[in-house]
Amino acid sequence: MRYKIAGLVVVAAVLALVIGRVATRADEFTEEDLKRWESEFMSVVKDGRELWVSAELGTNGVACAQCHPNAANTHPETYPKFQQQLGRVVAFREMINWCLMNPLEGEPLELDEYRMIAMEAYATYERRGVPLAPGKH
Amino acid sequence: MSNQTRREFLRTAGAIAAASCLPMTAVEMAFADKSKNFTFAYISDAHIQHIKGAEFVRNWDRGLIRAVAEANLLEPKPDFVVFGGDLAQLGKKSELDHGAEMLSKLNYKTYCVMGEHDYYLDLGEYWSKLFGDHYYSWDHKGVHFVVLNSILTYDEWTHERWPTAEQRMLEMAGLDNPNGSPFMVGEKQRKWLEKDLKKVSKDTPVVVFSHSPIQKIYAGWNFWTQDAEEVQALLKPFDDVTVVYGHVHQIQYNQIGNISFNAVMATAWPWPYPESYVHADVKWPNMTVPMNRADPFFERDATGWQMVDLDRGRVGLRYNLYDNTDRTVAYNRDTGRPEDMDFQDEADRVPPQTHY
């Protein structure tokens, strides 16, 4: 009996530890978490940069960075906006596809595929610190 | 004096504005000794890019073909043409040959400037076979012209850092590549320039053609020449000095002491102004009224070429902008600097000139 009680106490203690760990409040995170999340994001930015300078996205060897060094003159902070040449409000990703299809003479990417997200992450990261200006031309 | 020169500037501006209605007409200056005035054409940054076999990037081909065709239509004829560098994209023989074939259609004597995209595959060897010396000078109608190869860099970077010539070329070809290296004219060429200028009297106008700016604008994109100050010092004793440069693919101008700086357009594609890259450290005293922001839906927008008027030793550049309103930037003797003839005043600017 004493063993049983002792066993229960140990199990309870272990459970408390485990549950305590799992049941951390949703809004509690550590410096370590922040570092990991940032590094996850930066690894996608890095992939985006590699795609930005890559000749592989199109068919004619042209890369995004040829016209947009450091993703300058892409203005991700202004999207969605009325793209006057298309006559409707478009998302930044649609303009990435427009460039892939025209200057790069390639195929568009699915809007939610990894390479698209990576390129958006890169261009947006290069624009960090600039206030959002949706609709601005 | 200033009233007189102001009037002259305005008359010249009027003449050029009138001429801009006729895109293929070269400008004759109204108030000057005609025997000393002349016009030449400036085409730059074609970036002819080989895909494979007989395929080249069509877009860049079209830019150079158009500039050559238009320059041939000029009336009165320009005295010569300058090609300002970056004929090729990756320095390949196929690219230089294809570009040279297009340039050979020009009906005028053509002087060529070395760009980094022409150089860093074989260090200019094949380019030399087609176009000759990397730096040289000549005199024309009382003006001393100098071509510099301003895209050299440190020996270690050029000769020791990269396992292959192809990789070296690719590393330098990426404008925003942090593995690149600052451009420079170098000591050997500066000594040559010093010697070359010794035989030139100080009141002879000097016009220098280089690929990079010979001034420091933004290191991150190599809008930069590392020994700019040393080269400027050699040019300082002359009354009238102008540097015309390519590389930046945009309208730019500046005045440092006696030296006017004028950039030319690319025929291939436009580049953003460095100020529009928010993390760029740009400190140059920018007096430029920017070109209009490019509309990518017009393939040739924000590209073009120039007619250059030599007016008593100072230049006026008329920018032939495909799919956009032409612009003229000329030296104003009243203010002592290059100015846009239509838009220099803040009140005259238009919304597309705002870059961000």
Interface residues (C-beta under 8 A of the other chain):
Chain A: V53 T59 N60 G61 V62 A65 Q66 C67 H68 P69 N70 A72 N73 H75 Q85 W98 C99 N102 P103 E126 R127 R128 G129 V130
Chain B: Q49 H50 I51 E55 V57 R58 N59 G174 L175 D176 N177 G220 W221 W269 P270 W271 P272 S276 Y277 V278 H279 A280 R293 A294 D295 P296 F297 E299 H355 Y356
